[in-house]
Amino acid sequence: MYQGNRSPGFMSGMMGGLIGAGLLGMMFGHGFMGGGLFGLLGMLLRIFLLVVIVRFVFRLVAGGRSPAMAGGPNMFGGGGMQGAGPVPGGSGPAGPPPIAIAPADYQQFEQLLQGIQAAWSAHDLNGLQVMATPEMVSYFADQLSEQVSRGVRNFVTDVRLVSGDLAQAWTERGKDYATVAMRFSMIDATKDAAGRVVDGSMTEHVTATEIWTFVRSRGGQWILSAIQQVR
């Protein structure tokens, strides 16, 4: 959701004050530079200068604004790409050679989705180490440590894969990669040290979509290489 900052008070107040001062002078017979032809020319010159000044100040103020980006929560926190892995397209003009993804591969992707969520909820770093690359495990460890420091714990349960749409699959430097849009439902709740739910719900399912990239050595098992949040 995009939310821009607005500041109408400053500009409307300044323009109202400057133009209002001129109008008051005209009402009392003084105008901007007095009466007569020269007074009219002077008034037009003043109006021209006023428009130039107002436009300059408006651009100066508008240029200093910074839009605010807001998005909903996600189970792993943070946005953007997490983890590491090569980006397809860097091997020759046609990019790296694609590979075929079989139904058995999709089964592994679903198992990794559920297994990683379970290990995340259990704070099981050993379990995460066999399902993800060291870069992803390090990221998960940082997020779990932050939970501990805040005195809360996130639980993700009853994970159900709704759809897995393959975006790209390729081989590079002796490894296979597959990027999949994972849409899934889950129970996502955060509790404090007393066991009270402070965020989410323990009864209502929520749906999320994330881009997961998996990697495997040729002939090996898939593991998680990167996660990209979808806003």
C-alpha positions in Angstrom: 0.0 0.0 0.0 1.4 3.3 -1.0 0.9 6.3 1.3 2.2 9.7 0.4 2.9 12.5 2.9 0.8 15.6 2.3 1.5 19.1 3.6 -1.3 21.5 2.2 -1.2 23.8 5.2 2.1 25.5 4.5 1.5 26.1 0.7 -2.1 27.2 1.0 -1.3 29.5 3.9 1.6 31.2 2.2 -0.3 31.6 -1.1 -3.4 32.9 0.7 -1.3 35.4 2.7 0.6 36.8 -0.3 -2.3 37.1 -2.7 -4.6 38.3 0.1 -2.2 41.1 0.9 -2.3 42.3 -2.7 -6.1 42.1 -2.9 -6.5 44.0 0.3 -4.3 46.7 -1.1 -6.4 46.9 -4.3 -9.6 47.0 -2.2 -8.3 50.1 -0.3 -7.2 51.8 -3.5 -3.4 51.2 -3.3 -3.2 48.1 -5.5 0.2 46.5 -5.8 2.1 49.6 -7.0 -0.4 52.4 -7.0 -3.0 53.5 -9.6 -2.8 54.4 -13.3 -1.2 52.6 -16.3 2.1 52.1 -14.5 0.2 50.8 -11.5 -1.5 48.2 -13.7 1.9 47.2 -15.2 3.4 47.0 -11.8 0.6 44.9 -10.6 1.0 42.4 -13.5 4.8 42.3 -12.8 4.1 41.6 -9.1 1.7 38.8 -10.0 4.3 37.3 -12.4 7.0 37.4 -9.7 4.6 36.0 -7.2 3.8 33.0 -9.4 7.5 32.3 -10.0 8.2 32.5 -6.2 5.3 30.2 -5.3 6.2 27.6 -7.9 9.8 27.7 -6.7 8.8 27.2 -3.1 6.3 24.5 -4.0 8.9 22.5 -5.9 11.4 22.9 -3.0 8.8 21.6 -0.5 7.6 18.8 -2.7 11.1 17.7 -3.5 11.8 17.1 0.2 8.9 14.7 0.7 9.6 11.0 1.2 6.8 8.5 0.5 6.0 6.0 3.1 5.7 2.4 2.2 3.5 0.1 4.3 2.8 -3.6 4.0 1.3 -6.3 6.0 3.1 -8.7 8.3 4.7 -11.9 7.2 5.8 -14.9 9.2 9.5 -14.4 8.8 9.5 -10.6 9.1 11.3 -8.1 6.8 10.8 -7.6 3.1 12.8 -8.2 0.0 15.0 -11.1 -0.9 16.4 -13.2 2.0 19.1 -15.8 1.5 21.5 -16.1 -1.5 21.7 -17.8 -4.8 22.7 -16.9 -8.4 20.2 -15.1 -10.6 19.3 -16.9 -13.9 20.5 -15.2 -17.1 24.2 -14.9 -16.4 25.6 -17.8 -18.5 25.8 -16.8 -22.1 23.4 -14.8 -24.3 20.5 -17.3 -23.8 21.1 -17.7 -20.1 21.6 -20.9 -18.2 19.9 -24.0 -19.6 16.4 -24.7 -18.1 15.5 -28.0 -16.4 12.3 -29.9 -16.1 10.5 -30.0 -12.7 8.6 -33.2 -12.0 5.7 -33.9 -9.6 8.1 -35.5 -7.2 10.0 -32.1 -7.0 6.8 -30.3 -6.1 6.2 -32.8 -3.4 9.6 -32.0 -2.0 8.8 -28.2 -2.2 5.6 -28.8 -0.2 7.4 -30.9 2.4 10.1 -28.2 2.8 7.4 -25.5 3.2 5.8 -27.5 6.0 9.0 -28.7 7.6 10.7 -25.3 7.7 7.5 -23.7 9.2 7.5 -26.4 11.9 11.2 -26.0 12.7 10.7 -22.2 12.8 7.9 -22.5 15.3 10.0 -24.9 17.4 13.1 -22.7 17.2 14.9 -25.7 15.9 18.0 -24.5 14.1 19.4 -28.0 13.7 16.3 -29.0 11.8 16.6 -25.8 9.7 20.2 -26.7 8.8 19.1 -29.8 6.9 16.4 -28.0 5.0 18.1 -24.6 4.0 21.4 -23.1 3.0 23.7 -21.6 5.6 22.7 -18.1 4.5 19.0 -18.9 5.1 19.7 -20.5 8.4 21.7 -17.5 9.5 18.7 -15.3 8.6 16.3 -17.5 10.5 18.6 -17.5 13.5 18.7 -13.7 13.5 14.9 -13.5 13.4 14.5 -16.0 16.2 17.0 -14.2 18.4 15.0 -11.0 17.9 11.9 -12.8 19.1 13.7 -14.0 22.2 14.9 -10.5 22.9 11.4 -9.1 22.6 10.0 -11.8 24.9 7.6 -13.2 22.2 7.4 -16.3 20.1 5.8 -16.8 16.7 3.9 -20.0 15.9 3.1 -21.1 12.4 0.9 -24.2 12.3 -1.5 -26.1 10.0 0.4 -25.1 6.9 -1.4 -26.0 3.7 0.0 -25.4 0.2 -2.7 -23.9 -2.0 -0.7 -23.6 -5.2 2.9 -23.7 -6.3 3.6 -21.9 -9.6 7.0 -22.5 -11.2 8.6 -19.2 -12.2 11.9 -20.6 -13.5 14.1 -23.6 -13.2 17.7 -23.8 -14.4 21.1 -25.4 -13.9 24.2 -23.4 -13.1 27.7 -24.4 -12.0 26.7 -28.0 -11.3 23.6 -27.1 -9.3 19.9 -27.0 -10.1 17.7 -24.1 -9.1 13.9 -23.7 -9.0 12.0 -20.5 -8.2 8.4 -21.2 -7.2 5.5 -18.8 -6.1 4.2 -20.6 -3.0 0.7 -19.7 -2.0 -0.3 -21.3 1.3 -2.7 -20.9 4.2 -1.6 -21.2 7.9 -2.4 -20.4 11.5 0.0 -17.6 12.3 0.1 -16.2 15.8 2.6 -14.6 18.1 2.5 -15.1 21.9 4.2 -13.3 24.8 6.0 -15.0 27.7 2.7 -15.5 29.5 1.2 -17.3 26.5 -1.1 -14.5 25.5 -1.7 -13.9 21.8 -0.3 -10.5 21.0 -0.5 -10.8 17.2 -2.5 -13.0 14.8 -4.9 -15.7 15.7 -4.7 -19.3 16.9 -8.0 -20.2 15.2 -8.2 -18.3 12.0 -6.2 -19.2 8.9 -4.4 -16.5 6.9 -3.1 -16.8 3.3 0.3 -15.7 2.1 2.3 -15.8 -1.1 6.1 -15.9 -1.1 8.7 -16.6 -3.8 10.9 -19.5 -2.7 14.0 -20.5 -4.5 15.3 -24.0 -4.0 18.7 -25.5 -4.8 20.1 -29.0 -5.1 23.3 -30.7 -6.2 22.8 -32.7 -9.3 21.0 -35.9 -8.1 20.6 -34.6 -4.6 17.7 -33.3 -2.5 16.2 -29.8 -2.7 16.9 -27.3 0.1 15.7 -23.7 0.5 18.0 -21.0 -0.9 16.1 -17.8 -0.8 12.7 -16.2 0.1 11.2 -13.1 -1.5 8.2 -11.5 0.1 5.3 -10.6 -2.2 3.7 -7.3 -1.3 
